[in-house]
Amino acid sequence: MVGKSQLALISSYVLTVFGMAFVGVLVPLAGDLGRELQVSAADLGLAITMFSVPSAVAATMFGSAVDKLGLRLGHMLGGFIIFSADLVLYFSHGKFELYAAFLISGTGFAIISAAAPALIMAISSPETEARAMSLWASYAPAGLSFGLMLAVLSGGAHGDWRFALAVHAALMLGVTLLCLAVPNVAPTSPHGGADGWKDLVWAFTDRGVVRLAIAASIPPAIGYGTVLVVPSLFASAYQMPLATSSTIMALVNLTTIAGSVLAGVAMSVRVRPVLLYGAAAFAGAIAQILIFHPTGMLGLAIAALVIWTAAVGILMAISMAILPDILSDLSRSGAAAGLVSQAIAVGSVATPTLYFAVLSHSQGAAYSAIACVSLLLSVVVLPAWRSATTTLAPR
């Protein structure tokens, strides 16, 4: 039987995945959507970028608000906001509503991505906290993949992007109501918590949280850039249709989830997170070199992609799993999670411009250099390195 805590954690994870699926469900239907709303591919690309803007600008502020509102209200507010974005886009007739829908959904997702880690830290036992945080860190590939599947099964079957959006809205509303199972508690501390701007100042000045935010933002940014450019590079290097290389990338990207689960299992048996992080970063750097230096062997390139995506899953999982251990004040867990989400979102906004600029010059070596230097930076700034014996033992 599923207990109340388990139901709350499941509801929180599913809500995060469904929120991310707002982007995934529209990507394969973008052509039909663009023709009906009379918007260009550039307009659609800008709209998708707007999904990350609220997190990039104000995720820390949203996290601070969650600390005050309570976890149930935070989850449900975020869910209802994304549900409203579904409605805005469903009844849209042009570019303005398209942009508004993605901004609204991004705002809801920013709130959820701050509330969910705070919930895990609030109600998980020390023995399950690492696994729960690791699994939650897989929300991006899980959400995008779920959205793609939903688009194929609903929009693809009926040839109507509005129908696919309506299905997403119904699911979003259902799981939002399921979040009534989430306890409406706020993180507590002996200080009774801080107020408003003090939370924000603390998040941006706590060295451990800032270092973790920087480290956590790097793997998903590189992963995002890799997903954007690999289909075109593989199609050119291995003489295959773009649809085939895109399918390969989409399927391999699911390995990120396996990496997150693997990291959670490893940490639960007391494998040192810092050592696992370093090993995953090294494996990821090697994989990036193999991906962007075609050998003519497609099997080797796909294997390198699998290693890379698994490494991203491990790196993201560890970043989230060590968050509770570096907090000096648990009453500000929402603000801390918000800052981490904000750093990740900033990377998501900046990555497409950088990677497509390099793609225009077809410089595979540049991608490898960007990845290797960035991964080294993430290893150096990861706050867990300040203690060589860091584990996720019960506190």
C-alpha positions in Angstrom: 0.0 0.0 0.0 1.3 3.5 -0.9 1.5 5.7 2.1 0.8 9.4 2.2 4.4 10.4 1.9 5.0 8.1 -1.0 1.8 9.4 -2.7 3.0 13.0 -2.2 6.4 12.3 -3.7 4.9 10.5 -6.7 2.4 13.3 -7.3 5.2 15.8 -7.1 7.4 13.9 -9.6 4.5 13.3 -12.0 3.5 17.0 -11.8 7.1 18.0 -12.7 7.2 15.6 -15.6 3.9 16.7 -17.0 4.9 20.3 -16.7 8.0 19.7 -18.8 5.8 17.7 -21.3 4.2 21.0 -22.3 7.3 21.6 -24.4 7.7 18.0 -25.6 4.1 17.6 -26.8 4.3 20.7 -29.1 7.7 20.0 -30.7 6.6 17.2 -33.1 3.4 19.1 -33.9 5.2 22.4 -34.5 4.6 22.3 -38.2 0.8 22.0 -37.9 0.7 24.6 -35.2 2.9 27.0 -37.2 0.7 26.7 -40.3 -2.5 27.3 -38.4 -1.3 30.2 -36.3 0.7 31.5 -39.2 4.0 31.8 -37.3 7.5 31.0 -38.6 9.9 28.4 -37.3 11.9 31.2 -35.7 8.8 32.3 -33.9 8.3 28.8 -32.5 11.9 28.6 -31.5 11.6 31.9 -29.6 8.4 30.7 -27.9 10.1 27.5 -26.7 13.0 29.6 -25.4 10.5 31.7 -23.5 9.5 28.6 -21.4 12.9 28.9 -19.7 12.8 32.7 -19.2 10.8 32.8 -15.9 13.1 30.3 -14.3 16.2 32.1 -15.6 14.9 35.5 -14.3 13.0 34.6 -11.1 13.3 31.0 -10.0 14.9 31.9 -6.7 12.1 34.4 -6.0 9.6 31.7 -6.7 11.4 29.3 -4.4 11.3 31.9 -1.6 7.6 32.3 -2.2 7.1 28.5 -1.9 8.9 28.6 1.4 6.2 31.0 2.6 3.1 29.5 0.8 3.7 25.9 1.8 4.4 22.9 -0.3 0.9 21.9 -1.2 -0.1 25.4 -2.3 3.2 25.7 -4.2 2.6 22.5 -6.2 -1.0 23.3 -7.0 -0.4 26.9 -7.9 2.3 25.8 -10.4 0.1 23.1 -11.8 -2.9 25.4 -12.3 -0.7 28.0 -14.0 0.5 25.4 -16.6 -3.1 24.2 -17.0 -4.1 27.8 -17.8 -1.3 28.0 -20.3 -2.8 25.0 -22.1 -6.1 26.9 -22.3 -4.4 30.0 -23.6 -2.7 28.2 -26.4 -5.7 26.0 -27.2 -7.8 29.1 -27.9 -5.0 31.0 -29.5 -5.1 32.6 -33.0 -1.6 34.1 -33.4 1.9 34.8 -32.3 0.9 36.8 -29.1 -1.0 34.0 -27.5 1.8 31.6 -28.4 4.4 33.6 -26.6 2.1 34.2 -23.7 1.3 30.5 -23.3 5.0 29.5 -23.1 5.8 32.3 -20.7 2.8 31.3 -18.5 3.7 27.6 -18.6 7.4 28.5 -17.8 6.2 30.5 -14.8 4.2 27.5 -13.5 7.1 25.2 -14.1 9.6 27.5 -12.3 7.3 27.3 -9.2 7.0 23.5 -9.4 10.8 23.0 -9.9 11.4 24.9 -6.6 8.6 23.2 -4.7 9.4 19.6 -5.6 13.0 19.4 -4.2 11.8 21.3 -1.1 9.1 18.6 -0.6 11.6 15.8 -0.9 13.9 17.5 1.7 10.9 18.0 4.0 9.3 14.6 4.1 11.9 12.0 2.9 13.7 9.9 5.4 17.5 10.2 5.3 17.7 6.7 3.8 15.4 7.5 0.8 16.3 11.2 0.3 19.2 10.6 -2.1 17.2 8.2 -4.3 14.2 10.5 -4.4 16.3 13.5 -5.3 18.2 11.5 -8.0 14.9 10.3 -9.5 13.5 13.8 -9.5 16.5 15.1 -11.4 15.5 13.0 -14.4 12.4 15.1 -15.0 13.7 16.8 -18.1 14.3 13.8 -20.3 11.3 12.0 -18.8 9.0 15.0 -19.5 10.2 15.7 -23.0 9.9 12.0 -23.9 6.4 11.8 -22.4 5.4 14.9 -24.3 6.7 13.4 -27.6 4.8 10.1 -26.9 1.7 12.0 -26.0 1.9 14.0 -29.2 2.2 10.8 -31.3 -0.6 9.0 -29.5 -3.1 11.9 -29.4 -2.1 14.7 -31.9 -0.6 12.3 -34.4 -3.7 10.0 -34.3 -6.2 12.8 -34.8 -4.0 15.2 -36.8 -4.9 18.0 -34.5 -2.4 19.8 -32.2 -5.3 21.3 -30.2 -6.5 17.8 -29.3 -3.0 16.8 -28.1 -3.0 20.0 -26.0 -6.4 19.3 -24.6 -5.2 15.8 -23.5 -2.2 17.4 -21.8 -4.5 20.0 -20.1 -6.7 17.2 -18.7 -3.7 15.2 -17.4 -2.2 18.4 -15.9 -5.5 19.2 -14.1 -5.8 15.6 -12.8 -2.3 15.4 -11.4 -2.6 19.0 -9.9 -5.7 17.8 -8.0 -3.7 14.7 -6.9 -1.3 17.1 -5.3 -3.9 17.6 -2.5 -2.0 14.6 -1.0 1.1 16.9 -0.6 1.3 18.2 3.0 0.9 21.9 3.1 4.0 22.5 5.3 6.8 25.0 5.0 10.4 24.1 5.8 11.2 25.0 9.4 14.3 26.0 11.3 15.2 27.2 14.8 15.2 30.8 13.4 11.6 30.5 12.2 12.7 31.3 8.6 13.6 34.5 7.0 11.4 37.1 5.2 11.2 38.0 1.6 14.3 39.6 0.3 16.4 38.1 3.1 15.8 34.7 1.5 17.0 36.0 -1.9 20.1 37.6 -0.5 20.9 34.4 1.4 20.5 32.2 -1.7 22.8 34.5 -3.8 25.4 34.8 -1.0 25.6 31.3 0.4 28.8 30.0 -1.1 27.8 26.4 -1.0 24.5 27.0 -2.7 26.0 29.3 -5.4 28.8 26.7 -6.1 26.2 24.0 -6.4 24.1 26.1 -8.7 27.0 26.7 -11.1 28.0 23.0 -11.1 24.4 21.8 -11.5 23.8 24.1 -14.5 26.7 22.8 -16.6 25.8 19.1 -17.5 22.2 19.9 -18.6 23.4 22.9 -20.7 25.9 20.7 -22.5 23.3 18.0 -22.8 20.8 20.4 -24.3 23.3 21.7 -26.8 24.2 18.1 -27.8 20.6 17.2 -28.4 20.2 20.3 -30.6 23.1 19.7 -32.9 23.8 15.9 -33.0 20.9 15.1 -35.4 22.3 17.4 -38.0 25.9 16.3 -37.5 25.1 12.6 -37.5 22.9 13.1 -40.7 25.9 14.7 -42.4 28.6 12.4 -41.0 26.9 9.1 -41.4 24.7 9.9 -44.5 21.4 9.2 -42.9 18.0 11.1 -43.1 17.6 13.8 -40.5 14.5 12.0 -39.2 16.5 8.9 -38.4 19.3 10.8 -36.6 16.6 12.7 -34.6 15.0 9.4 -33.6 18.3 8.0 -32.5 18.9 11.1 -30.4 15.5 11.0 -28.8 15.7 7.3 -27.8 19.3 7.6 -26.5 18.3 10.6 -24.5 16.2 8.4 -22.3 19.4 6.9 -20.9 19.6 10.0 -18.8 16.8 8.6 -16.6 18.8 5.3 -16.2 21.9 7.4 -15.2 19.8 9.2 -12.5 18.5 6.0 -11.1 21.9 4.4 -11.1 23.3 7.4 -9.2 20.6 7.1 -6.6 21.2 3.4 -6.1 25.0 4.0 -5.8 24.6 6.7 -3.2 22.2 4.6 -1.2 24.9 2.1 -0.7 27.3 4.9 0.4 29.3 5.4 -2.7 31.0 8.8 -2.3 29.1 11.3 -4.4 32.2 13.3 -5.2 34.0 10.3 -6.6 31.0 9.2 -8.6 30.6 12.8 -9.9 34.3 12.9 -11.0 34.1 9.6 -12.7 30.9 10.5 -14.6 32.4 13.8 -15.7 35.5 12.1 -17.0 33.4 9.5 -18.9 31.3 12.3 -20.3 34.3 14.2 -21.5 35.6 11.2 -23.4 32.2 10.5 -24.8 31.9 14.1 -26.1 35.2 13.8 -27.9 34.0 10.6 -29.6 30.6 12.1 -30.5 32.1 15.2 -32.2 35.0 13.4 -34.0 33.3 11.0 -36.3 35.2 7.8 -36.8 32.9 6.4 -39.6 31.6 3.8 -37.2 28.0 4.6 -36.3 27.9 2.0 -33.6 30.7 3.7 -31.7 29.1 7.1 -32.1 25.8 5.8 -30.7 27.7 4.0 -27.8 29.4 7.4 -27.0 25.9 9.0 -27.0 24.6 6.4 -24.6 27.6 7.0 -22.3 27.2 10.7 -22.5 23.5 10.8 -21.7 23.9 8.3 -18.8 26.7 10.6 -17.5 24.4 13.6 -17.6 21.9 11.7 -15.6 24.4 10.8 -13.0 25.8 14.4 -12.7 22.4 15.9 -12.5 21.3 13.4 -9.9 24.3 14.0 -7.7 23.9 17.7 -7.9 20.3 17.5 -6.6 21.1 14.8 -4.0 23.8 16.7 -2.2 21.6 19.9 -2.0 20.2 19.0 1.5 23.7 18.4 2.9 25.0 21.8 2.0 22.1 23.8 3.3 22.8 25.8 6.4 19.1 26.7 6.9 16.5 24.2 5.9 13.8 26.9 6.2 15.2 28.2 2.9 15.3 25.0 0.9 12.8 26.4 -1.6 15.0 29.5 -2.2 18.1 27.2 -2.6 16.3 24.9 -5.0 15.1 27.9 -6.9 18.6 29.3 -7.4 19.7 25.9 -8.7 16.8 25.9 -11.1 17.5 29.4 -12.1 21.1 28.6 -13.0 20.0 25.6 -15.1 17.5 27.8 -16.9 20.1 30.5 -17.7 22.2 27.7 -19.3 19.1 26.5 -21.3 18.5 30.0 -22.6 22.2 30.7 -23.5 23.0 27.2 -25.0 21.1 27.3 -28.3 22.8 30.5 -29.4 26.3 29.2 -28.6 25.8 25.7 -30.1 24.1 26.9 -33.3 26.8 29.5 -33.8 29.4 26.8 -33.7 27.3 24.5 -35.9 27.3 27.2 -38.6 31.1 26.7 -38.8 30.9 22.9 -38.5 33.6 22.8 -35.8 33.3 19.5 -34.0 36.5 20.2 -32.0 34.9 23.3 -30.6 32.1 21.3 -29.1 34.5 18.9 -27.5 36.5 21.7 -26.1 33.4 23.5 -24.7 32.3 20.2 -23.1 35.6 19.2 -21.6 36.4 22.7 -20.1 32.9 23.0 -18.8 32.8 19.6 -17.2 36.2 20.3 -15.5 34.7 23.5 -14.1 31.7 21.7 -12.7 34.0 19.2 -10.9 36.1 22.0 -9.5 33.2 24.1 -8.2 31.1 21.3 -6.8 30.8 22.1 -3.1 31.1 18.5 -2.0 34.8 18.6 -2.8 35.4 20.7 0.3 35.1 17.4 2.2 36.8 14.4 0.6 34.7 12.1 2.8 31.3 13.5 1.9 28.6 10.8 1.9 24.9 10.9 2.1 24.7 9.3 5.5 21.8 10.0 7.7 22.1 13.5 9.3 
